[in-house]
Amino acid sequence: MSKDVTAQPSRLLEDKLAAVRAKHLNVGVGTGVAWLAVAAVALLTGGMLLDWKLDLDKSVRTLLLLIDAIILAVIFIRHIYTPLTERPSHEEVALEVEQTMPEFRSRLIASTQMAGKKEQDSTADMFVRAMVGQTEKMAGPRDFNSVVSSDGFVKAFVWAVLIVGCGALAFNKYQPDTGDLLNRAFLGDKPVPRFTHIGSINVYRIAESGQESTEVIARGDTVIVEVVIDPKSRITPSEAVIGIKYANAARPTPHTRPIDQEGGTAKATLKLENVRESFTVLAQANDGKEERKVEVVPRPAVRTIEFTQVYPSYTGLAEKSRQRGDLSLLLNSKLKIRVQSNKKVAKGQVVLKDSEGAPITMDKDGEQVPVVVPISVASGGSDKVSAELNLNDLTIAGFSVLLEDEHGFESQEEAFYRIAMMPDKPPVVRVLEPIRKEEKLTQRARLPIMVSVEDDYGVDNLMLMFAIGNSPPQPVILKAETAIGTKARVEHDWQLVDLKAPVGTEIRYWVEAYDARVPESGVGKSRELLALVVTDDEKRRDLQNRATDSITGVNETAAQQEKLNEELGEIIRARAVTPPQENE
């Protein structure tokens, strides 16, 4: 009965094959590490150069860093991780040696596979032992490691030394620029290193007070763009290119300007007139680049305006809407102004002006300042604002509306809204009776007085004023049959007996009408009349003379009428006589 026997593996063959496996690992991992170093340096250097050239945004640098990480991860997995985890077996190595050294004629792979296996009889075991021994003799002088080529590793190593070495030298030579670029490559906030650095881009608007630095400009402004070179720059060029790119333009418009170094500051300037839209400044000086966005906003302006006149309370009139061409306003009225602007405004004022369009001024602390009325604006600004003017000055001939937005930009070319100030004229008073300027009256006489009075807005009081000799005037309140309004006729019987004036006294009298104007009433006065106190005989003679004068006047009028009739008859008769026609 046969017994299982086992041929022992060859230590020599195992050691040789293990050495091949180790060389496989070393060459594979070494090559992977070399190429990983080459790729890392190349990718990092390429990204840094690209950033230096284009001044990449942080988001773009983040994307580049992510791509670099993916590429390096692929190289690591393929050329380092895989050789470490997927090492060839002895059989695979033996087969590789057999392919390179065919003289073994499959003995090596057979010895590797059959050694250590149990055989059923001693004959087979002896055969295996003999084959293993023969294979050992053949393998002894041979270098199995030669089957693993090191060319790839050498090539990768040389490239790694060159790339990493040159990168290290360049990194060290161009410090601190390379350090800043490396900082940016790993998402730092260092600025892109340049030989020339642009310190700032300043924008100044040309105003009445001179140049004003601003972040926002008003449409139509003239501005100065100033590109300032950082004094820490290693190179200060002789000129700079200032590109202006408007929002609707495909590319910027370049403007080459010399760099002025007077005053210790190197700068280039560009003047832009009547700017109408927002733009971006793209400045370049040598390798230095910088940009700045400039916002252009419209100035505030009056889009629509509405007027309402508020009459003085004494007139009893309701508020009335007014149009721009119908601003004939009663003195002491109020004018409500409602403005719809083209944008939100922060504040504003109404500037009162005279007939020449010049602002009306007042003295303030020894200085003449314009008279203005503030405009009411809702908190936070609004495009609907209002103001109220007190029209209590006849010198007011108009006004302008001045608006100001959140940026401090004021409206321009404001319209002049002309006002015709209408004073409240005093009442018009006429004495209808007596007709004669001078009347002779007895001490007991009654003098009938009839007065007509008119006023635009109503009469408040009507007084008969009289003065005896040189004494002060005295009033007599006249009573009307109806309440005194805008137009009335008033009759009054003046009893002279109450005056107890002696004969020969001269009494001057007139009528005064007072309207309801505040704060001071308007006073209208009639013509002044005269009453002379006489005796009864003198009065009779006066009446006789008046009668005689009347008769004489009637006779003279009749004579004149008769004469006119005669002249008219002669004219009619002359026209009735037709001259005879001559026969031809």
C-alpha positions as CSV (number, residue, x, y, z in Angstrom):
1,M,0.0,0.0,0.0
2,S,1.5,3.4,-1.1
3,K,1.9,6.2,1.2
4,D,1.6,10.0,0.3
5,V,4.9,11.8,0.0
6,T,5.7,15.5,-0.4
7,A,8.5,17.1,-2.3
8,Q,9.8,20.1,-0.5
9,P,9.7,23.5,-2.3
10,S,13.0,24.9,-3.4
11,R,14.3,27.7,-1.2
12,L,16.5,29.0,-4.0
13,L,13.6,29.3,-6.5
14,E,11.4,30.9,-4.0
15,D,14.0,33.5,-3.0
16,K,14.7,34.3,-6.7
17,L,11.0,34.6,-7.5
18,A,10.4,36.7,-4.4
19,A,13.2,39.1,-5.5
20,V,11.4,39.5,-8.8
21,R,8.2,40.3,-7.0
22,A,9.9,42.9,-4.9
23,K,11.5,44.5,-7.9
24,H,8.1,44.6,-9.5
25,L,6.7,46.4,-6.5
26,N,9.7,48.8,-6.2
27,V,9.8,49.7,-9.8
28,G,6.0,50.2,-10.1
29,V,5.6,52.2,-6.9
30,G,8.8,54.2,-7.6
31,T,7.6,55.0,-11.1
32,G,4.2,56.0,-9.7
33,V,5.7,58.3,-7.1
34,A,8.0,59.9,-9.7
35,W,5.1,60.6,-12.1
36,L,2.9,61.7,-9.2
37,A,5.6,64.3,-8.3
38,V,6.0,65.4,-12.0
39,A,2.2,65.8,-12.3
40,A,1.9,67.6,-9.0
41,V,4.6,70.1,-9.8
42,A,3.4,70.5,-13.4
43,L,-0.2,71.0,-12.5
44,L,0.6,73.4,-9.7
45,T,3.0,75.4,-11.8
46,G,0.6,75.6,-14.7
47,G,-2.2,76.8,-12.5
48,M,0.1,79.4,-10.8
49,L,1.2,80.7,-14.2
50,L,-2.4,80.8,-15.5
51,D,-3.4,82.7,-12.4
52,W,-0.5,85.1,-12.8
53,K,-1.5,85.8,-16.4
54,L,-5.3,86.0,-15.9
55,D,-5.8,86.9,-12.2
56,L,-8.2,84.1,-11.7
57,D,-11.3,84.4,-9.5
58,K,-11.3,82.3,-6.4
59,S,-14.1,80.1,-7.8
60,V,-11.9,79.3,-10.9
61,R,-9.0,78.6,-8.6
62,T,-11.2,76.3,-6.6
63,L,-12.2,74.4,-9.8
64,L,-8.5,74.1,-10.9
65,L,-7.5,72.7,-7.5
66,L,-10.3,70.2,-7.7
67,I,-9.2,69.1,-11.2
68,D,-5.6,68.8,-10.0
69,A,-6.7,66.6,-7.1
70,I,-8.7,64.3,-9.4
71,I,-5.7,63.9,-11.8
72,L,-3.3,63.2,-8.9
73,A,-5.8,60.7,-7.4
74,V,-6.0,58.8,-10.6
75,I,-2.2,58.6,-10.8
76,F,-1.9,57.5,-7.2
77,I,-4.5,54.8,-7.6
78,R,-3.1,53.5,-10.9
79,H,0.6,53.7,-10.2
80,I,0.9,53.4,-6.4
81,Y,-2.2,51.9,-4.8
82,T,-2.7,49.2,-7.5
83,P,0.9,47.8,-7.3
84,L,0.7,47.7,-3.6
85,T,-2.5,45.8,-3.5
86,E,-2.3,43.6,-6.6
87,R,1.2,42.0,-6.4
88,P,1.9,39.1,-8.8
89,S,2.0,35.5,-7.4
90,H,5.1,33.1,-7.6
91,E,3.4,31.3,-10.5
92,E,2.8,34.6,-12.4
93,V,6.4,35.6,-11.8
94,A,7.7,32.2,-12.8
95,L,5.7,32.4,-16.0
96,E,7.2,35.8,-16.7
97,V,10.7,34.4,-16.2
98,E,9.9,31.4,-18.5
99,Q,8.8,33.8,-21.2
100,T,12.1,35.8,-20.9
101,M,14.3,32.6,-20.5
102,P,12.7,29.9,-22.7
103,E,15.6,27.5,-21.9
104,F,13.8,26.4,-18.7
105,R,11.2,24.7,-21.0
106,S,8.4,25.0,-18.4
107,R,10.6,23.5,-15.7
108,L,10.4,26.6,-13.5
109,I,6.7,26.9,-13.6
110,A,6.3,23.2,-13.0
111,S,8.7,23.2,-10.1
112,T,6.9,26.1,-8.6
113,Q,3.5,24.5,-8.9
114,M,4.4,20.8,-8.1
115,A,6.8,21.4,-5.2
116,G,5.0,21.1,-1.9
117,K,2.2,18.9,-3.3
118,K,1.4,15.5,-2.0
119,E,2.1,12.6,-4.3
120,Q,0.5,9.1,-4.3
121,D,3.8,7.2,-4.6
122,S,7.5,7.6,-4.1
123,T,8.2,7.4,-7.8
124,A,6.4,10.6,-8.6
125,D,8.0,12.3,-5.7
126,M,11.4,11.2,-6.9
127,F,10.6,12.6,-10.3
128,V,9.5,16.0,-8.8
129,R,12.6,16.1,-6.7
130,A,14.8,15.5,-9.7
131,M,13.1,18.2,-11.7
132,V,13.4,20.7,-8.9
133,G,17.1,19.9,-8.5
134,Q,17.7,20.3,-12.2
135,T,15.8,23.6,-12.2
136,E,17.8,24.9,-9.3
137,K,21.0,24.1,-11.2
138,M,19.7,26.1,-14.2
139,A,18.4,29.0,-12.1
140,G,21.5,29.4,-9.9
141,P,23.7,31.5,-12.3
142,R,20.8,33.4,-13.9
143,D,19.5,36.9,-12.8
144,F,15.8,36.6,-12.6
145,N,15.6,40.4,-11.8
146,S,16.6,41.2,-15.3
147,V,13.1,40.2,-16.5
148,V,11.7,43.4,-14.8
149,S,12.7,46.5,-16.8
150,S,13.7,49.6,-14.9
151,D,13.6,51.9,-18.0
152,G,10.2,53.4,-17.1
153,F,11.3,54.1,-13.5
154,V,14.6,55.7,-14.7
155,K,12.7,57.9,-17.2
156,A,10.1,58.9,-14.6
157,F,12.8,59.5,-12.0
158,V,14.8,61.7,-14.4
159,W,11.7,63.7,-15.2
160,A,10.9,64.0,-11.6
161,V,14.3,65.3,-10.7
162,L,14.3,67.8,-13.5
163,I,10.7,69.1,-13.0
164,V,10.9,69.1,-9.2
165,G,14.4,70.5,-9.2
166,C,13.6,73.3,-11.7
167,G,10.4,74.1,-9.8
168,A,12.2,74.3,-6.5
169,L,14.9,76.6,-8.0
170,A,12.3,78.8,-9.6
171,F,10.2,78.9,-6.5
172,N,13.2,79.9,-4.4
173,K,14.5,82.5,-7.0
174,Y,11.2,84.4,-7.5
175,Q,10.2,84.6,-3.9
176,P,8.0,86.2,-2.6
177,D,6.0,86.2,-5.8
178,T,5.9,82.4,-6.1
179,G,4.9,82.2,-2.4
180,D,2.0,84.5,-3.1
181,L,1.0,82.4,-6.2
182,L,1.2,79.2,-4.2
183,N,-1.0,80.8,-1.5
184,R,-3.5,81.7,-4.2
185,A,-3.3,78.2,-5.7
186,F,-4.5,76.8,-2.3
187,L,-7.3,79.4,-2.2
188,G,-5.5,82.1,-0.2
189,D,-6.4,85.8,-0.6
190,K,-3.0,87.2,-1.6
191,P,-3.0,89.5,-4.6
192,V,-1.5,88.3,-7.8
193,P,2.2,89.3,-7.8
194,R,3.2,91.8,-10.5
195,F,6.3,93.7,-11.5
196,T,4.0,96.6,-11.7
197,H,1.1,97.0,-9.2
198,I,-1.8,99.3,-9.7
199,G,-2.5,100.8,-6.4
200,S,-6.0,102.2,-7.1
201,I,-8.4,103.4,-9.7
202,N,-10.0,106.7,-8.6
203,V,-13.1,108.3,-10.2
204,Y,-13.7,112.0,-9.7
205,R,-16.8,113.9,-10.9
206,I,-16.4,117.5,-12.0
207,A,-18.7,119.6,-9.8
208,E,-19.1,123.3,-9.1
209,S,-16.9,123.0,-6.1
210,G,-14.2,121.2,-8.1
211,Q,-13.3,117.5,-8.3
212,E,-15.3,115.2,-6.0
213,S,-14.3,111.5,-5.4
214,T,-17.3,109.3,-5.8
215,E,-18.5,105.7,-6.1
216,V,-21.5,106.7,-8.1
217,I,-21.9,109.4,-10.7
218,A,-24.9,111.1,-12.2
219,R,-25.9,110.7,-15.8
220,G,-24.5,113.5,-17.9
221,D,-21.5,114.2,-15.5
222,T,-18.0,114.7,-16.7
223,V,-15.6,112.5,-14.8
224,I,-11.8,112.0,-14.4
225,V,-10.6,108.4,-14.2
226,E,-7.2,108.2,-12.4
227,V,-5.0,105.1,-12.4
228,V,-2.4,105.3,-9.6
229,I,0.7,103.1,-9.7
230,D,1.7,101.5,-6.4
231,P,5.1,103.0,-5.3
232,K,6.2,99.5,-4.2
233,S,6.1,98.4,-7.9
234,R,9.5,97.1,-9.2
235,I,8.8,98.6,-12.6
236,T,7.1,101.9,-13.2
237,P,6.1,102.0,-16.9
238,S,5.9,105.2,-19.0
239,E,2.3,104.6,-20.1
240,A,-0.9,102.8,-19.1
241,V,-3.9,101.6,-21.1
242,I,-7.2,102.6,-19.6
243,G,-10.1,100.6,-21.1
244,I,-13.7,101.8,-20.8
245,K,-16.3,99.1,-21.2
246,Y,-19.9,100.1,-21.2
247,A,-22.6,97.6,-20.3
248,N,-23.9,97.2,-23.8
249,A,-20.4,97.0,-25.4
250,A,-18.8,93.8,-26.6
251,R,-15.3,94.9,-25.7
252,P,-13.7,97.8,-23.9
253,T,-12.4,100.9,-25.7
254,P,-8.7,101.3,-24.9
255,H,-7.2,104.7,-24.2
256,T,-3.4,104.9,-23.9
257,R,-2.3,107.6,-21.5
258,P,1.2,108.7,-20.3
259,I,2.1,108.1,-16.7
260,D,2.8,111.4,-14.9
261,Q,5.3,111.1,-12.0
262,E,5.1,114.7,-10.9
263,G,4.4,115.3,-7.2
264,G,5.8,111.9,-6.2
265,T,2.8,109.9,-7.4
266,A,2.9,108.0,-10.7
267,K,-0.6,108.1,-12.3
268,A,-2.4,108.2,-15.6
269,T,-5.7,110.1,-16.1
270,L,-8.5,110.0,-18.6
271,K,-11.4,112.5,-18.9
272,L,-14.9,111.3,-19.9
273,E,-17.5,113.8,-20.8
274,N,-21.3,113.5,-20.6
275,V,-21.3,110.0,-19.3
276,R,-24.7,108.3,-20.0
277,E,-24.4,104.8,-18.7
278,S,-22.6,102.6,-16.2
279,F,-19.1,101.3,-17.2
280,T,-16.1,99.3,-16.1
281,V,-12.6,100.6,-15.9
282,L,-10.0,98.0,-17.1
283,A,-6.6,99.4,-16.3
284,Q,-3.3,97.8,-17.4
285,A,0.3,99.1,-16.8
286,N,3.1,96.7,-17.8
287,D,1.9,93.4,-16.2
288,G,-0.2,95.1,-13.6
289,K,-4.0,94.9,-14.1
290,E,-6.9,96.2,-12.1
291,E,-10.6,96.9,-12.8
292,R,-13.4,98.9,-11.2
293,K,-17.1,99.2,-11.9
294,V,-18.6,102.6,-11.9
295,E,-22.4,103.0,-11.5
296,V,-24.2,105.8,-13.4
297,V,-27.6,106.8,-12.1
298,P,-30.1,109.4,-13.4
299,R,-30.4,112.7,-11.7
300,P,-33.7,113.3,-10.0
301,A,-36.2,115.3,-12.1
302,V,-39.8,116.5,-12.0
303,R,-41.9,114.1,-14.0
304,T,-45.3,115.6,-13.2
305,I,-46.4,118.5,-11.0
306,E,-49.9,119.5,-9.7
307,F,-51.0,122.7,-8.0
308,T,-53.9,123.5,-5.6
309,Q,-54.7,127.0,-4.4
310,V,-56.0,127.4,-0.9
311,Y,-57.7,130.7,-0.6
312,P,-57.6,132.8,2.6
313,S,-60.3,131.8,4.9
314,Y,-62.0,135.2,4.8
315,T,-62.9,134.7,1.1
316,G,-65.0,131.7,1.8
317,L,-63.8,130.0,-1.4
318,A,-63.0,126.3,-1.7
319,E,-59.7,125.0,-2.8
320,K,-59.1,125.1,-6.5
321,S,-56.9,123.1,-8.8
322,R,-54.5,125.1,-10.9
323,Q,-52.6,124.5,-14.1
324,R,-49.1,125.6,-14.8
325,G,-50.2,128.4,-17.0
326,D,-52.9,129.6,-14.6
327,L,-51.1,130.5,-11.5
328,S,-52.7,133.9,-10.9
329,L,-53.0,133.7,-7.1
330,L,-54.5,135.9,-4.5
331,L,-52.1,137.4,-2.0
332,N,-52.0,135.4,1.3
333,S,-53.2,132.3,-0.4
334,K,-51.4,129.0,0.0
335,L,-50.2,126.9,-2.9
336,K,-50.0,123.1,-2.4
337,I,-47.5,121.5,-4.7
338,R,-47.4,117.7,-5.4
339,V,-44.5,116.4,-7.4
340,Q,-44.1,113.0,-9.1
341,S,-40.3,112.5,-9.7
342,N,-38.5,110.0,-12.0
343,K,-36.9,108.3,-9.0
344,K,-36.9,108.2,-5.2
345,V,-35.6,111.4,-3.6
346,A,-34.2,112.0,-0.2
347,K,-35.0,115.6,0.2
348,G,-35.8,118.8,-1.8
349,Q,-36.8,122.4,-1.6
350,V,-38.8,125.0,-3.4
351,V,-36.7,128.1,-4.3
352,L,-38.8,131.3,-4.4
353,K,-37.7,133.7,-7.2
354,D,-38.4,137.2,-8.5
355,S,-39.5,138.4,-11.9
356,E,-36.0,138.0,-13.3
357,G,-35.8,134.4,-12.2
358,A,-33.3,135.2,-9.5
359,P,-33.7,133.6,-6.0
360,I,-35.4,135.9,-3.5
361,T,-33.0,136.4,-0.6
362,M,-33.2,137.3,3.1
363,D,-30.6,138.4,5.6
364,K,-29.3,135.7,7.9
365,D,-26.5,136.5,10.2
366,G,-25.3,139.3,7.9
367,E,-25.4,137.1,4.8
368,Q,-28.0,137.1,2.1
369,V,-29.4,133.5,1.7
370,P,-32.1,132.3,-0.7
371,V,-35.6,132.0,0.6
372,V,-36.6,128.3,0.3
373,V,-39.4,126.1,1.4
374,P,-38.5,122.5,2.4
375,I,-40.2,119.6,0.5
376,S,-41.9,117.0,2.6
377,V,-40.5,113.5,1.9
378,A,-41.5,110.2,3.4
379,S,-39.0,108.3,5.6
380,G,-36.7,106.3,3.4
381,G,-37.3,108.4,0.4
382,S,-40.1,108.5,-2.1
383,D,-40.9,109.5,-5.7
384,K,-44.0,111.4,-4.6
385,V,-43.2,114.6,-2.6
386,S,-45.1,117.7,-1.6
387,A,-44.7,121.3,-0.4
388,E,-46.9,124.2,0.7
389,L,-46.1,127.8,-0.1
390,N,-47.4,130.7,1.9
391,L,-47.9,133.5,-0.7
392,N,-47.7,136.5,1.5
393,D,-45.1,138.5,-0.5
394,L,-45.9,140.5,-3.7
395,T,-42.3,140.2,-4.8
396,I,-42.7,136.4,-5.4
397,A,-42.9,136.0,-9.2
398,G,-42.3,132.2,-9.4
399,F,-40.4,129.3,-8.0
400,S,-38.3,126.3,-9.0
401,V,-38.4,122.8,-7.5
402,L,-35.0,121.4,-6.5
403,L,-34.8,117.6,-5.8
404,E,-31.9,115.6,-4.3
405,D,-31.5,111.8,-4.3
406,E,-29.8,109.4,-1.8
407,H,-26.5,110.0,-3.5
408,G,-26.6,113.8,-3.1
409,F,-27.3,114.4,-6.8
410,E,-29.5,117.4,-7.4
411,S,-31.9,118.0,-10.2
412,Q,-30.7,120.3,-13.0
413,E,-32.2,122.7,-15.4
414,E,-35.2,123.0,-13.1
415,A,-38.2,124.7,-14.6
416,F,-39.3,128.2,-13.6
417,Y,-43.0,128.1,-12.6
418,R,-44.2,131.7,-12.9
419,I,-46.8,133.1,-10.4
420,A,-48.9,136.3,-10.8
421,M,-49.5,137.6,-7.3
422,M,-52.8,139.3,-7.2
423,P,-53.3,141.7,-4.2
424,D,-56.7,141.9,-2.6
425,K,-57.8,145.3,-3.9
426,P,-59.7,147.4,-1.4
427,P,-63.5,148.0,-2.0
428,V,-64.6,150.5,-4.6
429,V,-67.0,153.1,-3.0
430,R,-69.0,155.7,-4.9
431,V,-71.3,158.3,-3.5
432,L,-74.3,158.4,-5.9
433,E,-76.2,161.0,-4.0
434,P,-75.8,163.8,-3.4
435,I,-74.6,164.5,-6.9
436,R,-73.0,167.9,-6.2
437,K,-69.7,168.0,-4.5
438,E,-70.8,170.9,-2.3
439,E,-74.2,171.2,-0.6
440,K,-75.7,174.0,1.5
441,L,-77.7,172.7,4.4
442,T,-79.5,174.2,7.3
443,Q,-79.0,173.1,10.9
444,R,-82.2,171.0,10.7
445,A,-81.6,169.5,7.4
446,R,-81.7,165.9,6.4
447,L,-79.1,164.8,3.8
448,P,-80.1,161.7,1.8
449,I,-77.0,159.7,1.0
450,M,-76.9,156.8,-1.5
451,V,-73.7,154.7,-1.8
452,S,-72.6,151.9,-4.2
453,V,-69.9,149.5,-3.0
454,E,-68.1,146.6,-4.7
455,D,-65.5,144.1,-3.5
456,D,-64.1,140.9,-5.0
457,Y,-64.7,139.0,-1.8
458,G,-67.2,141.0,0.2
459,V,-67.5,144.1,2.3
460,D,-67.3,143.8,6.1
461,N,-68.1,147.3,7.2
462,L,-69.3,150.6,5.7
463,M,-68.7,153.9,7.4
464,L,-69.8,157.5,6.8
465,M,-66.9,159.6,7.9
466,F,-67.2,163.3,8.6
467,A,-65.0,166.1,10.0
468,I,-66.4,169.4,11.3
469,G,-63.9,172.1,10.6
470,N,-60.5,171.0,11.8
471,S,-61.7,168.4,14.2
472,P,-60.8,164.7,13.8
473,P,-63.1,162.6,11.6
474,Q,-66.0,160.8,13.2
475,P,-67.7,157.7,12.0
476,V,-71.4,156.9,11.3
477,I,-72.2,153.3,10.6
478,L,-74.3,153.0,7.5
479,K,-77.0,150.4,7.4
480,A,-78.0,148.5,4.3
481,E,-81.3,147.0,3.5
482,T,-79.6,143.7,2.9
483,A,-76.3,142.3,4.2
484,I,-73.3,143.8,2.5
485,G,-71.8,141.3,0.1
486,T,-69.6,141.7,-3.0
487,K,-71.9,144.3,-4.4
488,A,-74.4,146.5,-2.7
489,R,-76.3,149.8,-2.8
490,V,-76.8,151.5,0.6
491,E,-79.1,154.5,1.4
492,H,-78.9,156.5,4.5
493,D,-80.6,159.7,5.8
494,W,-78.0,161.8,7.6
495,Q,-79.6,164.0,10.3
496,L,-77.5,167.1,10.7
497,V,-79.6,168.3,13.6
498,D,-77.7,165.8,15.8
499,L,-74.4,167.6,15.0
500,K,-75.5,170.9,16.4
501,A,-73.2,172.6,14.0
502,P,-73.3,176.4,14.0
503,V,-74.1,178.4,10.9
504,G,-71.0,178.8,8.7
505,T,-69.5,175.5,9.7
506,E,-67.9,173.4,6.9
507,I,-68.4,169.7,7.2
508,R,-66.2,167.4,5.1
509,Y,-67.6,163.9,4.6
510,W,-66.9,160.7,2.6
511,V,-67.6,157.0,2.8
512,E,-65.2,154.3,3.7
513,A,-65.7,150.5,3.1
514,Y,-63.7,147.8,4.9
515,D,-63.2,144.3,3.5
516,A,-62.6,141.1,5.5
517,R,-58.9,140.8,4.6
518,V,-56.6,139.7,7.3
519,P,-54.4,140.5,9.1
520,E,-55.3,144.1,8.0
521,S,-58.5,145.1,6.3
522,G,-58.5,146.8,2.9
523,V,-60.0,150.2,3.0
524,G,-61.8,151.9,0.1
525,K,-62.7,155.6,0.2
526,S,-65.1,157.6,-1.9
527,R,-64.5,161.1,-3.1
528,E,-64.6,163.8,-0.4
529,L,-67.8,166.0,-0.3
530,L,-68.5,169.2,1.4
531,A,-71.6,170.4,3.4
532,L,-71.9,174.1,4.4
533,V,-74.3,174.9,7.3
534,V,-76.3,178.0,6.3
535,T,-79.4,180.0,7.4
536,D,-82.8,179.3,6.0
537,D,-82.6,182.4,3.8
538,E,-79.3,181.4,2.4
539,K,-80.8,177.9,1.7
540,R,-83.8,179.5,-0.2
541,R,-81.5,181.7,-2.3
542,D,-79.4,178.6,-3.1
543,L,-82.5,176.7,-4.2
544,Q,-83.6,179.7,-6.4
545,N,-80.2,179.9,-8.0
546,R,-80.2,176.2,-8.7
547,A,-83.7,176.5,-10.2
548,T,-82.6,179.5,-12.4
549,D,-79.5,177.6,-13.5
550,S,-81.7,174.7,-14.4
551,I,-84.1,176.8,-16.5
552,T,-81.2,178.5,-18.2
553,G,-79.7,175.2,-19.0
554,V,-83.0,173.9,-20.4
555,N,-83.3,177.0,-22.6
556,E,-79.8,176.7,-23.9
557,T,-80.3,173.0,-24.6
558,A,-83.5,173.8,-26.6
559,A,-81.8,176.5,-28.6
560,Q,-79.0,174.2,-29.5
561,Q,-81.5,171.5,-30.5
562,E,-83.4,173.9,-32.7
563,K,-80.2,174.9,-34.5
564,L,-79.2,171.3,-35.1
565,N,-82.7,170.7,-36.6
566,E,-82.2,173.6,-39.0
567,E,-78.8,172.3,-40.1
568,L,-80.2,168.8,-40.6
569,G,-83.1,170.1,-42.8
570,E,-80.7,172.0,-45.1
571,I,-78.7,168.9,-45.6
572,I,-81.8,166.9,-46.5
573,R,-83.0,169.5,-49.0
574,A,-79.6,169.7,-50.7
575,R,-79.5,166.0,-51.2
576,A,-83.1,166.1,-52.7
577,V,-82.1,168.4,-55.5
578,T,-80.8,166.4,-58.5
579,P,-78.9,168.3,-61.3
580,P,-80.4,167.9,-64.9
581,Q,-78.7,165.4,-67.2
582,E,-77.1,166.8,-70.5
583,N,-78.3,165.3,-73.9
584,E,-75.6,163.6,-75.8
